[in-house]
């Protein structure tokens, strides 16, 4: 639908987006570690670390040799796996453009908690929609959907440079770009689109992001900020006498 390129939303509470950079780094490292082996091993890792609804709901049992972590941990580990470089690149681009400002509004620790909870929510909703699925859910899309939603709620008027339909550069407010993106995700879920994308996971992240940002944001961060954030913050001059001068592919297994 669109590719985000850049926003002019400066950081106001933190110096650097350390957590966002760390999350991108972890996703990239995990991708190359899990994709550098043969196809059989790569698929086994996807099954062992991906979120599989039928296993989570005890409708199927994963073979012991594939169970790399406890099932509960797969609600998080799935979000650090990606199918190919384009899947990874798309999610990390969204995280890079929008994550820093959400991190700025929440603070380092609360932002990390927010990210993980959005990922968990995406897995939960995906599982509720397809409880018998034996295909592993992978990708950071649930967490990214939460970040996009939080950004929209925090900074609806900030203008974003995007490539519409992958080729048309536009500079438009977040409430248009991200509002349409969220509407598209929810519409695809309601229409019951059957493809490789888990729209339910996206919806879970959207709902979690909308709720969590209200409670996890810093006290002095408003919702629906009216500032377009095009210019750096300027300290207001005080009217006081001046003092003299001084010196950021499912692998077949389980029941049919």
C-alpha positions as CSV (number, residue, x, y, z in Angstrom):
1,X,0.0,0.0,0.0
2,X,2.8,2.4,0.9
3,X,6.4,2.4,1.9
4,X,7.4,4.8,4.8
5,X,10.6,6.7,4.1
6,X,11.1,9.4,6.7
7,X,9.4,11.6,9.2
8,X,10.4,15.0,10.7
9,X,9.4,14.0,14.2
10,X,12.4,14.9,16.5
11,X,13.1,13.1,19.7
12,X,12.0,15.1,22.8
13,X,12.7,13.0,25.9
14,X,15.6,10.6,25.0
15,X,18.9,11.3,23.2
16,X,19.0,8.1,21.0
17,X,16.6,5.3,20.1
18,X,18.7,2.6,21.7
19,X,16.0,0.0,22.1
20,X,14.7,0.4,18.5
21,X,18.3,0.0,17.2
22,X,18.8,-3.1,19.4
23,X,15.5,-4.7,18.3
24,X,16.5,-4.2,14.6
25,X,19.9,-5.6,15.3
26,X,18.5,-8.7,17.0
27,X,16.0,-9.3,14.2
28,X,18.7,-9.0,11.6
29,X,21.1,-11.3,13.5
30,X,18.4,-13.9,14.1
31,X,17.4,-13.8,10.5
32,X,20.9,-14.6,9.2
33,X,21.5,-17.2,11.9
34,X,18.3,-19.1,11.0
35,X,18.6,-18.7,7.2
36,X,22.2,-19.6,6.8
37,X,21.7,-23.3,7.1
38,X,20.1,-25.9,4.8
39,X,16.3,-25.7,4.1
40,X,15.5,-28.7,6.3
41,X,17.2,-27.1,9.3
42,X,15.8,-23.7,8.6
43,X,12.2,-25.1,8.5
44,X,12.9,-27.0,11.7
45,X,13.9,-23.8,13.4
46,X,10.8,-22.1,12.2
47,X,8.7,-24.9,13.7
48,X,10.6,-24.8,16.9
49,X,10.6,-21.1,17.4
50,X,7.5,-20.0,15.5
51,X,4.1,-19.7,17.1
52,X,1.9,-22.7,16.2
53,X,-1.8,-22.4,17.3
54,X,-2.6,-26.1,17.3
55,X,0.4,-26.7,19.6
56,X,-0.5,-23.7,21.8
57,X,-4.1,-24.9,22.2
58,X,-3.0,-28.6,22.7
59,X,-4.6,-29.7,19.5
60,X,-1.4,-31.2,18.3
61,X,2.0,-32.1,19.7
62,X,5.3,-30.9,18.3
63,X,7.9,-33.7,18.0
64,X,10.4,-33.4,20.9
65,X,13.3,-32.9,18.5
66,X,11.6,-29.8,17.1
67,X,10.5,-28.2,20.4
68,X,13.4,-25.8,20.8
69,X,11.8,-23.7,23.5
70,X,8.7,-24.0,25.8
71,X,5.4,-23.3,24.0
72,X,4.8,-20.2,26.0
73,X,8.0,-18.6,24.8
74,X,6.9,-19.0,21.2
75,X,4.4,-16.1,21.8
76,X,7.5,-13.9,21.7
77,X,10.2,-15.9,19.8
78,X,8.0,-16.0,16.6
79,X,8.3,-12.2,16.3
80,X,12.1,-12.4,15.7
81,X,11.8,-14.8,12.8
82,X,11.3,-13.8,9.2
83,X,10.7,-15.8,6.0
84,X,13.0,-13.9,3.6
85,X,15.0,-10.7,3.3
86,X,11.9,-8.7,2.0
87,X,9.8,-9.8,5.0
88,X,12.6,-8.7,7.3
89,X,13.3,-5.5,5.5
90,X,9.7,-4.3,5.4
91,X,9.2,-4.8,9.1
92,X,12.5,-3.2,10.0
93,X,11.8,-0.2,7.8
94,X,8.5,0.5,9.7
95,X,10.3,-0.1,13.0
96,X,13.1,2.4,12.1
97,X,10.7,5.1,10.9
98,X,8.1,4.9,13.6
99,X,9.7,3.1,16.5
100,X,12.0,5.9,17.7
101,X,9.2,8.3,18.5
102,X,7.2,5.7,20.3
103,X,10.3,4.8,22.3
104,X,10.7,8.5,23.0
105,X,7.2,8.8,24.3
106,X,7.3,5.7,26.4
107,X,10.9,5.5,27.6
108,X,13.3,2.7,27.1
109,X,11.9,0.0,29.5
110,X,8.2,0.7,28.9
111,X,8.8,0.7,25.2
112,X,10.4,-2.7,25.2
113,X,7.5,-4.0,27.3
114,X,5.1,-2.4,24.9
115,X,6.8,-4.0,21.9
116,X,6.8,-7.5,23.4
117,X,3.2,-7.2,24.6
118,X,2.1,-6.2,21.1
119,X,3.8,-9.2,19.6
120,X,2.1,-11.5,22.2
121,X,-1.2,-9.9,21.4
122,X,-0.7,-10.6,17.7
123,X,0.0,-14.3,18.4
124,X,-3.0,-14.6,20.7
125,X,-5.5,-13.2,18.2
126,X,-4.0,-15.2,15.4
127,X,-4.4,-18.3,17.5
128,X,-8.0,-17.5,18.4
129,X,-8.9,-17.0,14.7
130,X,-7.1,-20.2,13.5
131,X,-6.7,-22.5,16.6
132,X,-6.2,-25.7,14.5
133,X,-3.5,-24.2,12.3
134,X,-0.2,-26.3,12.1
135,X,1.6,-23.6,10.2
136,X,4.1,-21.6,12.3
137,X,3.4,-17.9,12.6
138,X,6.6,-15.8,12.1
139,X,7.5,-12.2,11.8
140,X,7.5,-8.9,13.7
141,X,4.3,-7.7,12.1
142,X,2.2,-7.8,15.2
143,X,4.6,-5.7,17.2
144,X,5.0,-3.3,14.2
145,X,1.3,-2.9,13.9
146,X,1.2,-1.9,17.6
147,X,3.9,0.7,17.0
148,X,2.2,2.1,14.0
149,X,-1.0,2.5,16.0
150,X,0.7,4.1,18.9
151,X,2.5,6.5,16.6
152,X,-0.9,7.5,15.0
153,X,-2.4,8.1,18.4
154,X,0.5,10.1,19.7
155,X,1.4,12.1,16.5
156,X,-1.5,12.2,14.1
157,X,-0.5,15.5,12.5
158,X,3.2,14.7,11.8
159,X,3.9,14.6,8.1
160,X,5.6,11.5,6.7
161,X,7.4,11.0,3.4
162,X,6.0,7.8,1.8
163,X,6.1,6.0,-1.5
164,X,2.5,5.4,-2.4
165,X,2.0,2.1,-4.4
166,X,5.8,1.8,-4.2
167,X,6.6,4.6,-6.6
168,X,4.7,7.9,-5.9
169,X,6.5,10.1,-3.3
170,X,4.0,11.9,-1.0
171,X,4.4,14.1,2.1
172,X,1.2,13.7,4.0
173,X,0.0,13.7,7.7
174,X,0.2,10.5,9.7
175,X,-3.6,10.4,10.3
176,X,-4.1,9.8,6.6
177,X,-1.2,7.4,5.9
178,X,-1.4,5.3,9.0
179,X,-5.1,5.6,9.3
180,X,-5.6,4.1,5.9
181,X,-2.9,1.4,6.7
182,X,-4.8,0.4,9.9
183,X,-8.1,0.4,8.1
184,X,-6.7,-1.8,5.4
185,X,-5.4,-4.4,7.9
186,X,-8.8,-4.6,9.7
187,X,-10.7,-4.7,6.4
188,X,-8.6,-7.7,5.2
189,X,-9.3,-9.5,8.4
190,X,-13.1,-8.8,8.2
191,X,-13.1,-10.0,4.6
192,X,-11.5,-13.2,5.5
193,X,-8.7,-12.9,3.1
194,X,-6.8,-16.2,2.7
195,X,-3.1,-15.7,1.9
196,X,0.3,-15.9,3.5
197,X,-0.3,-12.8,5.7
198,X,-1.9,-13.2,9.2
199,X,-4.3,-10.2,9.3
200,X,-5.4,-11.4,12.7
201,X,-1.9,-11.0,14.0
202,X,-1.9,-7.4,12.7
203,X,-5.2,-6.8,14.3
204,X,-4.0,-8.1,17.6
205,X,-1.1,-5.7,17.5
206,X,-3.3,-2.8,16.5
207,X,-5.6,-3.3,19.5
208,X,-2.8,-3.8,21.9
209,X,-0.9,-0.8,20.6
210,X,-4.0,1.4,21.0
211,X,-4.7,0.4,24.5
212,X,-1.1,0.1,25.9
213,X,0.1,3.5,24.6
214,X,-2.5,5.2,26.8
215,X,-1.1,3.7,30.0
216,X,2.6,3.3,29.2
217,X,3.4,6.8,27.8
218,X,5.3,9.2,29.9
219,X,3.1,11.5,32.0
220,X,4.0,14.7,30.1
221,X,3.3,13.1,26.7
222,X,-0.1,14.1,25.3
223,X,-2.4,11.9,23.1
224,X,-3.3,13.2,19.7
225,X,-0.5,15.9,19.8
226,X,-1.5,18.8,17.5
227,X,2.1,19.7,16.7
228,X,3.2,18.8,13.2
229,X,6.8,18.5,14.5
230,X,8.3,19.9,11.4
231,X,10.8,22.1,13.3
232,X,13.0,21.2,16.2
233,X,11.7,22.1,19.6
234,X,12.6,25.6,20.7
235,X,12.8,26.6,24.3
236,X,10.4,29.5,25.1
237,X,12.2,32.7,26.2
238,X,11.5,33.8,29.7
239,X,10.8,37.4,30.4
240,X,13.5,37.8,33.0
241,X,16.5,40.2,33.3
242,X,19.5,38.8,31.5
243,X,22.5,37.8,33.6
244,X,26.1,38.8,32.6
245,X,27.6,36.3,30.1
246,X,29.6,33.3,31.4
247,X,32.1,31.1,30.0
248,X,18.8,8.3,19.2
249,X,7.0,-22.9,4.0
250,X,5.4,-24.8,6.8
251,X,7.0,-28.2,7.2
252,X,4.5,-31.2,7.2
253,X,4.0,-32.8,10.6
254,X,1.4,-33.7,13.2
255,X,-2.0,-35.0,12.6
256,X,-3.6,-34.5,9.1
